[in-house]
Amino acid sequence: MTHLTKRALQLLSLSSCYLLLSTQSAFAWQDAQKAPEQPPAKSAPQIYKVVNEDGSVTYTDTPPPNADIVELDVKTRNVVSAMKAPKPQKSKITKKKPDYSVSITSPAPEATIRNNAGDFIIKASQNSASKAPLYRLVFDGAPIQRNSSGIFKLEGINRGAHDYKVELTNNTGKTLASSPIQTLYLHQASVFINNN
């Protein structure tokens, strides 16, 4: 390599370094321009001490006449570091569904009722801690009465076998619980029986 070539390579290398340093300086200057200004630190409010005529002492932050400035030691200032707020825990709130149950208290299953007019009473009660607002009597497959007492008075029922159950419902008519289906037998005296 000739001396001139070596010199050219050295100059080229120096100019590359200079270009690199210039670029880095330019970026540093731009970053300095973009950096937000820090607000000046707040100084603590000034406190003044006033000795009153009766000898009592008053401390205030407004300068009255004849007041002395109170210098506080750095250690006496109330500075509390912020506590980290705990992360809220997601908890699933599951409402326990009320457990409703109902049973027929009278007549007994497979009971035989003798009444010529076809009148009798069906009674039901709730066995669970959760109480439903309404009872509904389903007699021979059709809902026929609804009340809050659980006592159903039936009149003019024809003789024969009848299936029935009592359901617990809410105010909109939704069934909450049901008793098992029971059967009763209604007997009536016949006019065709010979009374000799």
Disulfide bonds with the S-S distance in Angstrom:
none
